């Protein structure tokens, strides 16, 4: 009997020693989610071990004074003259180890609860001087300010809640120093997320949220914009690094009888390999209102990005993307397309040089009166990162008179020091349709300085020299723009 009791004691001591080991080096490398999953598995194992110990203790108590049963026979044969006091001492040791086990479990649970909330945020201000009317030379001055506070809560394992408040304004928009209406404050994001539903790689996000897919050419959170972009939507993802996202979003809710809504539907796939990512996708916009607002437009595309590295650290990459648009807009049939290609090089030197050479091509309409709409349009895309920092082509159909846009570009960047990075971007813009096609050239000089790990200062100076097509549409004078931006994150 003594050996059986000792085996039980040793099992409990070993389990408690395992729990008592210092977890900090490992947990310092794991996320809060992994810690909570580990805690859940620990609870299951503790429950199993506790059931086994209760069975052994019940048998030992029966040995101490109750009638023997067939279940006790093996223990009685191994008792070997063990006294009741000795059995009691062994039981006391078991109780102490069980108490240690319980305390360790409570401490682990409390440690996990300390990470239930996380707060982060951003304060960004940008001064812009913009002389882009191509005629009068009268510049516009603006001071933009954006403040965000983000709270992430995890009330339970595999459940997350995100709330992000934003105040985005132009200085001087308030009517006076005593205006306290807080008109610019809004919930930028407010959603909950369920991870690994029923232990499957299924992730559900429901509420106001950012959508960022396929490199931002179709739908993007618009990080450069002062307000940004978010959607009232539900997103269901299946898979891990390779996955499929199904998205439904509400763009307009009429709330009145006889007036239709505007909805957004998306199917986005990602196939990820070691040095290749392929992303097929389809985005459908459906405005059920009548007249000129009536819209049913589907954008089906494929994006691929890959890279190859040499033994000395030189990296060569590429990106290609193609999109076909079909549907109906008011009385017009939609048939448009977009293509993009990019080659890049990154070097291993301390300057971290990078060079990009590429082309963006957005189709245009050669005859707007023929009943077909051939100008490519992507109202939720991010144009700033692709079509020049002067932002002259944020709305491509409107800026080009429905005639499409071609952008040939060469971009170079390098680090001047550990904290300073500079770049030069050159674009040649042209119309796709029309007699006069050359719009002109844009040159952007950009600089970023990491003042400290939390604060970054950026500056940009841009010039656009118009050619014949731009002169006919906007004016003959060159356009200029500069900005100075400071961003602090916490």
C-alpha positions as CSV (number, residue, x, y, z in Angstrom):
1,X,0.0,0.0,0.0
2,X,2.9,2.4,0.8
3,X,4.2,2.1,-2.8
4,X,0.8,2.9,-4.2
5,X,0.5,6.0,-2.0
6,X,4.0,7.1,-2.9
7,X,3.2,6.7,-6.6
8,X,0.2,9.0,-6.2
9,X,2.3,11.4,-4.2
10,X,5.1,11.5,-6.7
11,X,2.6,12.0,-9.5
12,X,1.1,15.0,-7.7
13,X,4.5,16.4,-6.8
14,X,5.7,16.1,-10.4
15,X,2.6,17.8,-11.8
16,X,2.9,20.6,-9.2
17,X,6.6,21.0,-10.0
18,X,5.7,21.4,-13.6
19,X,3.2,24.1,-12.8
20,X,5.6,25.7,-10.4
21,X,8.3,26.2,-13.0
22,X,8.9,29.8,-13.9
23,X,6.9,30.5,-17.1
24,X,8.1,34.0,-17.6
25,X,10.8,33.3,-20.3
26,X,8.4,31.4,-22.5
27,X,5.4,33.6,-21.8
28,X,7.4,36.7,-22.7
29,X,7.6,35.3,-26.2
30,X,4.0,34.3,-26.5
31,X,0.9,36.4,-27.2
32,X,-1.9,36.8,-24.8
33,X,-4.1,34.6,-26.9
34,X,-1.5,31.7,-26.7
35,X,-1.4,32.2,-22.9
36,X,-5.1,31.9,-22.6
37,X,-5.2,28.8,-24.8
38,X,-2.5,27.3,-22.6
39,X,-4.5,28.1,-19.5
40,X,-7.6,26.4,-20.9
41,X,-5.6,23.2,-21.7
42,X,-4.1,23.4,-18.2
43,X,-7.6,23.5,-16.6
44,X,-8.6,20.4,-18.5
45,X,-5.5,18.5,-17.4
46,X,-5.9,19.6,-13.8
47,X,-9.6,18.4,-13.9
48,X,-8.5,15.0,-15.1
49,X,-5.7,14.7,-12.5
50,X,-8.0,15.8,-9.8
51,X,-10.5,13.1,-10.7
52,X,-7.8,10.5,-10.5
53,X,-6.6,11.7,-7.1
54,X,-10.1,11.7,-5.7
55,X,-10.5,8.1,-6.6
56,X,-7.2,7.2,-4.9
57,X,-8.1,9.2,-1.8
58,X,-11.4,7.5,-1.6
59,X,-9.8,4.1,-1.7
60,X,-7.2,5.1,1.0
61,X,-10.0,6.4,3.3
62,X,-11.8,3.1,3.0
63,X,-8.5,1.3,4.0
64,X,-8.4,3.4,7.1
65,X,-11.7,2.1,8.6
66,X,-14.3,1.2,6.1
67,X,-15.2,-2.3,4.7
68,X,-12.9,-3.6,2.0
69,X,-14.2,-4.1,-1.5
70,X,-12.9,-6.0,-4.5
71,X,-11.5,-2.6,-5.7
72,X,-9.3,-2.4,-2.5
73,X,-7.9,-5.9,-2.8
74,X,-4.7,-4.9,-4.7
75,X,-4.0,-2.1,-2.1
76,X,-4.6,-4.4,0.9
77,X,-2.1,-6.9,-0.4
78,X,0.6,-4.2,-0.7
79,X,-0.1,-2.5,2.6
80,X,2.8,-4.2,4.3
81,X,1.9,-3.4,7.9
82,X,1.5,0.4,7.2
83,X,-0.2,2.0,10.3
84,X,-3.1,4.4,10.2
85,X,-0.8,7.3,11.3
86,X,1.5,6.6,8.3
87,X,-1.4,6.6,5.9
88,X,-2.7,9.9,7.5
89,X,0.8,11.4,6.9
90,X,0.7,10.4,3.3
91,X,-2.8,11.9,2.9
92,X,-1.6,15.1,4.5
93,X,1.2,15.4,2.0
94,X,-1.3,14.8,-0.8
95,X,-3.5,17.6,0.5
96,X,-0.6,20.0,0.7
97,X,0.4,19.3,-2.9
98,X,-3.2,19.7,-4.1
99,X,-3.3,23.1,-2.3
100,X,-0.1,24.2,-4.1
101,X,-1.7,23.0,-7.3
102,X,-4.8,25.1,-6.7
103,X,-2.8,28.2,-5.7
104,X,-0.7,28.0,-8.9
105,X,-3.8,27.7,-11.0
106,X,-5.3,30.8,-9.4
107,X,-2.1,32.8,-9.9
108,X,-1.9,31.8,-13.6
109,X,-5.5,32.8,-14.1
110,X,-4.9,36.2,-12.4
111,X,-1.9,36.8,-14.6
112,X,-3.9,36.2,-17.7
113,X,-6.6,38.5,-16.5
114,X,-4.1,41.4,-16.2
115,X,-3.8,41.4,-20.0
116,X,-7.6,41.7,-20.7
117,X,-7.3,45.3,-21.9
118,X,-4.8,47.2,-24.1
119,X,-4.9,50.9,-24.9
120,X,-3.1,52.5,-27.9
121,X,-3.5,55.6,-30.0
122,X,-2.2,58.1,-32.4
123,X,-1.9,61.9,-32.6
124,X,-1.0,63.2,-36.1
125,X,-0.8,66.7,-37.4
126,X,0.0,67.7,-41.0
127,X,0.5,71.2,-42.5
128,X,-0.2,71.4,-46.2
129,X,0.7,74.2,-48.7
130,X,-1.0,73.4,-52.0
131,X,-0.8,75.4,-55.2
132,X,-2.4,73.0,-57.7
133,X,-4.9,75.1,-59.7
134,X,-2.4,75.4,-62.6
135,X,-3.5,79.0,-63.2
136,X,-3.7,81.7,-60.5
137,X,-0.8,80.7,-58.3
138,X,-2.9,81.3,-55.2
139,X,-2.0,78.5,-52.7
140,X,-4.3,76.9,-50.1
141,X,-3.0,76.5,-46.6
142,X,-4.4,73.9,-44.3
143,X,-3.6,72.4,-40.9
144,X,-5.0,68.9,-40.5
145,X,-5.2,67.1,-37.1
146,X,-6.1,63.5,-36.4
147,X,-6.3,61.9,-32.9
148,X,-7.2,58.3,-32.3
149,X,-7.6,56.2,-29.1
150,X,-8.0,52.5,-29.5
151,X,-9.1,50.1,-26.7
152,X,-8.8,46.4,-27.2
153,X,-10.6,44.1,-24.7
154,X,-10.5,40.3,-24.4
155,X,-13.3,39.4,-22.0
156,X,-12.9,35.7,-22.7
157,X,-10.7,33.3,-24.6
158,X,-11.1,33.6,-28.4
159,X,-13.3,36.7,-28.0
160,X,-12.1,40.2,-28.7
161,X,-13.7,43.7,-28.7
162,X,-12.1,46.7,-30.4
163,X,-13.4,50.3,-30.0
164,X,-11.5,53.2,-31.7
165,X,-12.5,56.8,-31.3
166,X,-11.3,59.4,-33.7
167,X,-11.3,63.2,-33.9
168,X,-10.3,64.3,-37.4
169,X,-10.5,68.1,-38.2
170,X,-9.1,71.0,-40.0
171,X,-7.9,73.7,-37.7
172,X,-10.5,76.5,-37.7
173,X,-13.5,74.3,-38.5
174,X,-15.0,74.9,-35.1
175,X,-17.1,78.1,-35.0
176,X,-15.2,79.6,-32.1
177,X,-13.2,78.9,-29.0
178,X,-16.3,78.0,-27.0
179,X,-17.7,75.5,-29.6
180,X,-18.1,72.3,-27.6
181,X,-20.3,70.3,-30.0
182,X,-17.5,67.8,-30.8
183,X,-18.8,67.5,-34.4
184,X,-15.6,65.8,-35.6
185,X,-15.6,63.0,-33.0
186,X,-16.8,59.6,-34.2
187,X,-16.4,55.9,-33.7
188,X,-13.9,55.0,-36.4
189,X,-14.1,51.3,-35.5
190,X,-16.3,49.4,-33.1
191,X,-16.5,45.6,-33.6
192,X,-16.2,42.3,-31.9
193,X,-14.2,39.3,-33.1
194,X,-14.5,35.6,-32.5
195,X,-11.4,33.5,-33.1
196,X,-11.3,29.8,-33.9
197,X,-15.1,29.2,-33.8
198,X,-15.7,25.6,-32.6
199,X,-12.0,24.9,-32.7
200,X,-11.9,25.5,-36.5
201,X,-9.9,28.2,-38.3
202,X,-13.0,30.4,-38.6
203,X,-12.8,34.0,-37.6
204,X,-15.8,36.3,-37.4
205,X,-15.6,40.1,-37.2
206,X,-18.8,42.2,-36.9
207,X,-19.2,45.9,-36.6
208,X,-17.6,49.1,-38.0
209,X,-14.1,48.1,-39.2
210,X,-11.4,48.7,-41.8
211,X,-11.3,46.7,-44.9
212,X,-7.9,46.2,-46.5
213,X,-7.5,43.8,-49.4
214,X,-5.5,43.2,-52.5
215,X,-2.9,45.9,-51.9
216,X,-5.5,48.7,-51.6
217,X,-6.2,49.2,-55.3
218,X,-9.9,48.2,-54.8
219,X,-10.6,48.7,-51.1
220,X,-8.4,50.3,-48.5
221,X,-8.6,52.0,-45.0
222,X,-7.1,55.1,-46.6
223,X,-4.2,55.8,-44.2
224,X,-3.1,59.0,-45.8
225,X,-6.5,60.7,-45.6
226,X,-7.2,62.7,-42.5
227,X,-10.5,60.9,-41.9
228,X,-9.5,57.4,-43.2
229,X,-12.1,54.9,-44.3
230,X,-14.2,52.3,-42.4
231,X,-17.2,50.2,-43.2
232,X,-20.2,48.9,-41.3
233,X,-19.6,45.2,-42.2
234,X,-19.3,41.6,-41.2
235,X,-16.3,39.6,-42.2
236,X,-15.9,35.8,-42.0
237,X,-12.5,34.4,-42.6
238,X,-11.6,30.7,-43.0
239,X,-8.0,29.6,-42.9
240,X,-4.6,30.8,-41.6
241,X,-1.9,32.3,-43.8
242,X,-3.8,31.0,-46.8
243,X,-7.5,32.0,-46.3
244,X,-10.8,33.2,-47.7
245,X,-12.7,36.3,-46.5
246,X,-16.4,36.7,-47.1
247,X,-17.5,40.4,-46.5
248,X,-20.9,42.1,-46.4
249,X,-21.1,45.8,-45.8
250,X,-23.9,48.4,-45.6
251,X,-23.0,51.7,-47.3
252,X,-26.3,53.5,-47.2
253,X,-29.3,52.7,-45.0
254,X,-32.4,54.7,-46.2
255,X,-34.6,54.0,-43.3
256,X,-37.6,55.0,-45.3
257,X,-40.3,53.1,-47.2
258,X,-39.8,53.0,-50.9
259,X,-36.2,54.1,-50.8
260,X,-33.5,51.4,-51.4
261,X,-30.2,50.9,-49.7
262,X,-26.6,50.6,-50.9
263,X,-24.7,47.4,-50.1
264,X,-21.2,46.0,-50.6
265,X,-20.3,42.3,-51.1
266,X,-16.8,40.9,-51.2
267,X,-15.0,37.6,-51.7
268,X,-11.3,37.8,-51.1
269,X,-8.8,34.9,-51.3
270,X,-5.2,34.6,-50.3
271,X,-2.8,31.8,-51.2
272,X,0.5,32.3,-49.4
273,X,3.7,30.4,-50.2
274,X,7.2,31.1,-49.0
275,X,8.0,33.8,-51.5
276,X,4.7,34.1,-53.4
277,X,1.3,35.5,-52.6
278,X,-1.7,35.1,-54.9
279,X,-4.9,37.0,-54.2
280,X,-8.1,36.4,-56.3
281,X,-11.0,38.6,-55.4
282,X,-14.5,39.9,-56.3
283,X,-16.1,43.1,-55.0
284,X,-19.8,43.9,-55.8
285,X,-21.4,47.3,-55.2
286,X,-25.2,47.4,-55.3
287,X,-27.1,50.7,-55.1
288,X,-30.8,49.8,-55.3
289,X,-32.0,53.4,-55.7
290,X,-33.4,54.4,-59.0
291,X,-32.4,57.0,-61.5
292,X,-28.8,58.2,-61.8
293,X,-27.9,56.5,-58.4
294,X,-28.8,53.0,-59.6
295,X,-25.6,50.9,-59.6
296,X,-24.7,47.2,-59.9
297,X,-21.0,46.9,-60.4
298,X,-18.7,43.8,-60.0
299,X,-14.9,44.1,-59.9
300,X,-13.2,40.7,-60.3
301,X,-9.4,40.7,-60.1
302,X,-6.2,38.7,-59.5
303,X,-3.1,40.0,-57.7
304,X,0.2,38.2,-57.4
305,X,3.3,39.3,-55.6
306,X,6.6,37.5,-55.3
307,X,10.3,37.9,-54.6
308,X,13.7,36.1,-55.0
309,X,16.8,36.7,-52.8
310,X,20.4,36.1,-53.6
311,X,22.9,34.6,-51.2
312,X,24.4,38.1,-50.6
313,X,21.0,39.6,-49.5
314,X,19.9,41.3,-52.7
315,X,16.1,40.9,-53.1
316,X,14.2,41.2,-56.5
317,X,10.5,41.4,-56.4
318,X,7.5,41.8,-58.6
319,X,3.7,42.6,-58.4
320,X,1.1,42.2,-61.1
321,X,-2.6,42.8,-60.9
322,X,-5.5,42.8,-63.3
323,X,-9.2,43.8,-62.7
324,X,-12.3,43.5,-64.9
325,X,-15.4,45.6,-64.1
326,X,-18.9,44.7,-65.4
327,X,-22.4,45.8,-64.5
328,X,-24.9,48.7,-64.9
329,X,-24.8,52.3,-63.9
330,X,-28.2,54.1,-64.4
331,X,-28.8,53.4,-68.1
332,X,-25.2,52.6,-69.0
333,X,-23.6,49.2,-69.3
334,X,-20.2,48.9,-67.5
335,X,-17.2,47.3,-69.1
336,X,-13.9,48.6,-67.8
337,X,-10.5,47.2,-66.7
338,X,-7.3,48.0,-64.8
339,X,-3.8,46.6,-65.0
340,X,-0.7,47.2,-62.9
341,X,2.8,45.8,-62.9
342,X,5.8,46.5,-60.7
343,X,9.4,45.4,-60.5
344,X,11.5,46.2,-57.4
345,X,15.0,45.8,-56.0
346,X,16.1,46.0,-52.3
347,X,19.8,46.0,-51.4
348,X,21.6,44.7,-48.3
349,X,23.8,47.8,-47.6
350,X,23.2,49.9,-44.4
351,X,21.5,52.5,-46.6
352,X,18.7,49.9,-47.4
353,X,18.3,51.1,-51.0
354,X,15.0,50.3,-52.8
355,X,14.0,50.9,-56.4
356,X,10.6,50.4,-58.0
357,X,9.7,50.6,-61.7
358,X,6.1,50.2,-62.7
359,X,3.0,51.0,-64.7
360,X,-0.6,51.5,-63.7
361,X,-3.2,51.5,-66.5
362,X,-6.9,52.4,-65.9
363,X,-9.2,52.2,-68.9
364,X,-11.1,55.2,-70.3
365,X,-14.2,55.9,-72.3
366,X,-13.6,56.9,-75.9
367,X,-17.3,57.8,-76.4
368,X,-19.2,58.7,-73.2
369,X,-22.5,59.1,-75.2
370,X,-22.6,55.6,-76.7
371,X,-24.4,54.0,-73.7
372,X,-21.4,52.1,-72.4
373,X,-19.3,53.1,-69.4
374,X,-15.7,52.1,-70.0
375,X,-13.9,54.3,-67.5
376,X,-12.5,52.2,-64.6
377,X,-13.6,53.4,-61.2
378,X,-12.7,52.2,-57.7
379,X,-14.2,54.6,-55.1
380,X,-12.8,52.7,-52.0
381,X,-9.2,52.5,-53.3
382,X,-6.1,54.3,-51.9
383,X,-4.6,56.4,-54.7
384,X,-2.0,58.3,-52.7
385,X,0.4,55.4,-52.5
386,X,0.2,54.7,-56.2
387,X,-0.7,57.8,-58.3
388,X,1.6,60.5,-56.9
389,X,1.7,62.4,-53.6
390,X,0.1,65.5,-55.1
391,X,-3.2,63.5,-55.0
392,X,-4.4,65.0,-58.4
393,X,-6.0,61.7,-59.3
394,X,-7.9,60.7,-56.2
395,X,-11.1,60.4,-58.4
396,X,-9.7,59.2,-61.7
397,X,-12.8,59.4,-63.9
398,X,-13.6,63.0,-62.7
399,X,-9.9,64.1,-63.0
400,X,-9.5,62.8,-66.5
401,X,-12.9,63.5,-68.0
402,X,-13.7,59.7,-68.2
403,X,-10.7,59.2,-70.5
404,X,-8.6,56.8,-68.3
405,X,-5.1,57.2,-66.9
406,X,-1.7,55.7,-67.5
407,X,1.0,56.2,-64.9
408,X,4.7,55.2,-65.7
409,X,6.8,55.6,-62.5
410,X,10.3,55.2,-61.1
411,X,10.8,55.4,-57.3
412,X,14.0,55.3,-55.4
413,X,14.5,55.4,-51.6
414,X,17.5,55.0,-49.2
415,X,18.5,55.6,-45.6
416,X,20.8,58.6,-45.0
417,X,21.3,57.4,-41.4
418,X,19.8,55.1,-38.9
419,X,16.9,57.5,-38.3
420,X,16.5,59.3,-41.7
421,X,15.2,57.9,-44.9
422,X,14.8,59.9,-48.2
423,X,13.1,59.1,-51.5
424,X,12.6,60.5,-55.0
425,X,9.5,59.4,-57.0
426,X,9.0,60.4,-60.6
427,X,5.7,59.9,-62.5
428,X,4.8,60.4,-66.2
429,X,1.0,60.6,-66.5
430,X,-1.0,60.2,-69.7
431,X,-4.6,59.8,-70.8
432,X,-5.7,56.5,-72.3
433,X,-8.2,58.0,-74.7
434,X,-8.4,61.3,-76.6
435,X,-6.4,63.2,-79.2
436,X,-4.0,64.8,-76.7
437,X,-2.8,62.2,-74.2
438,X,0.2,63.6,-72.3
439,X,-0.8,65.0,-69.0
440,X,2.7,65.8,-67.6
441,X,5.3,64.8,-65.1
442,X,5.3,64.8,-61.3
443,X,8.4,64.6,-59.1
444,X,8.0,64.0,-55.3
445,X,10.8,64.3,-52.8
446,X,9.9,62.7,-49.4
447,X,11.8,62.5,-46.2
448,X,11.1,60.7,-42.9
449,X,12.9,61.2,-39.6
450,X,12.4,58.9,-36.5
451,X,12.8,61.4,-33.7
452,X,12.3,58.6,-31.2
453,X,10.6,55.2,-31.2
454,X,7.2,56.9,-30.7
455,X,7.5,60.1,-32.8
456,X,8.1,60.3,-36.6
457,X,8.4,63.5,-38.6
458,X,7.8,63.5,-42.4
459,X,8.3,66.1,-45.1
460,X,7.4,66.1,-48.8
461,X,7.9,68.5,-51.7
462,X,6.2,68.0,-55.0
463,X,6.0,69.6,-58.4
464,X,3.8,68.8,-61.4
465,X,4.8,70.1,-64.9
466,X,1.7,70.0,-67.2
467,X,1.8,68.8,-70.8
468,X,-0.7,69.5,-73.6
469,X,-3.6,67.5,-72.2
470,X,-3.4,68.9,-68.7
471,X,-3.0,72.4,-70.0
472,X,-6.2,72.0,-72.0
473,X,-8.1,70.7,-69.0
474,X,-6.6,72.7,-66.0
475,X,-4.1,75.4,-67.0
476,X,-0.5,76.0,-68.1
477,X,1.3,76.9,-64.9
478,X,3.2,74.2,-62.9
479,X,1.6,73.0,-59.7
480,X,3.4,72.8,-56.3
481,X,2.7,71.2,-53.0
482,X,4.5,70.7,-49.7
483,X,3.7,69.2,-46.3
484,X,5.2,68.7,-42.9
485,X,3.7,65.9,-40.8
486,X,4.3,64.8,-37.2
487,X,2.9,61.6,-35.9
488,X,3.1,60.3,-32.3
489,X,1.9,56.8,-31.4
490,X,1.4,55.3,-27.9
